């Protein structure tokens, strides 16, 4: 199995981000708020702005992009971060790409001084909830709708601080 390299996308990488985002919207339309029909019509400036709004990490296998995740602020508390828009190409899903992406985002969040990392997952998606739980995220009572006609999301939270009550997590730095 080839090694997975994860890196933070720069502004010159916006075409890579666009390619991955559109692939995600085509392959998993119910998992994201945006739609392929809308976002595929967006201009280059839209994609460049997305790169500037948050960290975007790409996972590459043999120099081919196979996954992406975003990292940004969560609410008004500067100690809270959020991972979002996690997607991995179907042929790379059994190779720990999602773990590598979320680990990179968690490390960046910790390096920025954040003590909690939130991850919203579809409340009816057992695989997403299991992945987040195995990584160390714990469910909260927070819920929100994704769109008018779809299921809710549940907020899961991961402690990034040295909290002795938190479960040990080998994925964290």
C-alpha positions in Angstrom: 0.0 0.0 0.0 1.3 3.5 -0.9 2.0 6.1 1.7 -0.5 8.8 2.3 0.9 12.4 2.4 -1.2 15.1 3.9 -0.6 18.8 3.4 -2.3 22.2 3.9 -3.4 23.6 0.6 -2.1 27.0 -0.5 -3.8 29.5 -2.6 -2.1 28.1 -5.7 -3.7 24.8 -4.9 -7.3 26.0 -5.4 -7.8 23.8 -8.5 -7.0 20.7 -6.5 -9.5 21.8 -3.9 -12.1 22.5 -6.6 -11.6 19.0 -8.1 -11.9 17.2 -4.8 -14.9 19.3 -3.7 -16.8 18.7 -6.9 -16.0 14.9 -6.8 -17.3 14.9 -3.2 -20.6 16.6 -4.3 -21.0 14.2 -7.2 -20.2 11.0 -5.2 -21.9 11.9 -1.8 -24.5 14.6 -2.6 -26.5 14.1 0.7 -23.4 14.6 2.9 -22.9 18.2 2.1 -24.9 21.4 2.2 -23.7 22.6 -1.3 -24.7 21.0 -4.6 -22.7 19.9 -7.6 -25.1 21.9 -9.9 -24.4 25.1 -8.0 -20.7 24.8 -7.1 -19.6 23.5 -10.5 -20.7 26.8 -12.0 -18.6 28.9 -9.6 -15.7 31.0 -10.9 -12.1 30.8 -9.9 -12.4 33.6 -7.4 -15.0 31.5 -5.4 -12.5 28.6 -5.1 -9.6 30.9 -4.1 -11.8 32.5 -1.5 -12.6 29.1 0.0 -8.9 28.4 0.4 -8.5 31.7 2.3 -11.5 31.1 4.6 -10.2 28.0 6.3 -7.3 25.5 6.3 -7.9 22.9 3.6 -5.9 19.7 3.9 -5.4 17.3 1.0 -4.4 13.7 1.3 -2.3 12.4 -1.6 -1.4 8.9 -2.6 1.4 8.6 -5.2 1.0 12.4 -5.8 -2.8 11.9 -6.6 -5.3 13.8 -4.4 -7.6 11.3 -2.7 -9.2 13.2 0.2 -9.8 16.6 1.7 -10.9 18.1 5.0 -11.5 21.7 6.2 -10.5 23.2 9.6 -11.9 26.5 10.9 -13.3 28.2 13.9 -16.3 26.9 15.8 -18.6 29.5 17.2 -17.2 32.5 19.1 -14.9 30.7 21.5 -11.3 31.0 20.2 -10.5 27.7 21.9 -12.9 25.8 19.7 -12.1 24.6 16.2 -14.1 22.6 13.8 -13.3 20.0 11.1 -15.7 19.9 8.2 -16.3 18.8 4.7 -14.3 15.5 5.2 -14.4 13.4 2.0 -12.2 10.5 0.8 -12.4 9.0 -2.7 -14.2 5.6 -2.6 -11.1 3.7 -3.7 -9.0 5.2 -0.9 -11.5 4.6 2.0 -9.9 1.5 3.4 -6.4 3.0 3.6 -6.6 5.3 6.7 -6.9 8.5 4.6 -9.7 10.0 6.8 -7.6 9.3 9.9 -4.6 11.0 8.4 -6.7 14.0 7.3 -8.4 14.5 10.7 -5.1 13.9 12.5 -3.5 16.7 10.5 -6.4 19.0 11.2 -6.3 18.2 14.9 -2.6 18.9 15.1 -3.1 22.2 13.4 -5.9 23.1 15.7 -3.8 22.2 18.8 -0.8 24.2 17.3 -3.2 27.2 17.1 -4.0 26.8 20.8 -7.5 25.3 20.4 -8.5 23.0 23.2 -11.6 21.4 21.6 -12.3 20.2 18.1 -15.9 19.8 16.8 -17.0 17.6 14.0 -20.7 17.6 12.8 -21.8 14.2 11.4 -25.1 13.0 10.0 -27.1 11.6 12.9 -28.2 8.6 10.9 -24.7 7.8 9.5 -23.4 4.9 11.6 -20.1 4.8 9.7 -19.4 8.6 10.3 -20.4 8.3 14.0 -18.2 5.2 14.4 -15.2 6.9 12.6 -15.5 10.0 14.8 -15.9 7.9 18.0 -12.9 5.7 17.2 -10.9 8.8 16.6 -11.9 10.1 20.1 -14.7 12.4 19.3 -17.7 12.2 21.8 -21.3 13.0 20.9 -22.8 16.2 22.4 -26.5 17.2 22.8 -26.1 19.7 19.9 -28.1 19.0 16.8 -28.8 21.0 13.6 -30.5 20.3 10.3 -28.4 20.1 7.2 -31.1 21.2 4.8 -34.8 21.4 5.0 -35.4 18.0 3.6 -32.6 16.0 5.1 -31.6 14.5 8.4 -30.0 16.3 11.3 -26.3 16.4 12.2 -25.0 15.8 15.7 -22.0 17.7 17.0 -19.2 15.5 18.3 -16.3 17.0 20.2 -12.6 16.0 20.8 -10.6 17.3 23.6 -7.2 18.6 22.4 -6.0 19.5 25.9 -4.3 17.3 28.4 -7.5 16.4 30.2 -7.1 13.3 32.4 -10.8 12.6 32.0 -10.4 12.3 28.2 -9.7 9.0 26.6 -6.2 8.5 25.3 -6.0 9.1 21.6 -3.0 7.6 19.7 -3.9 9.7 16.6 -3.1 13.0 18.3 0.4 14.5 18.4 
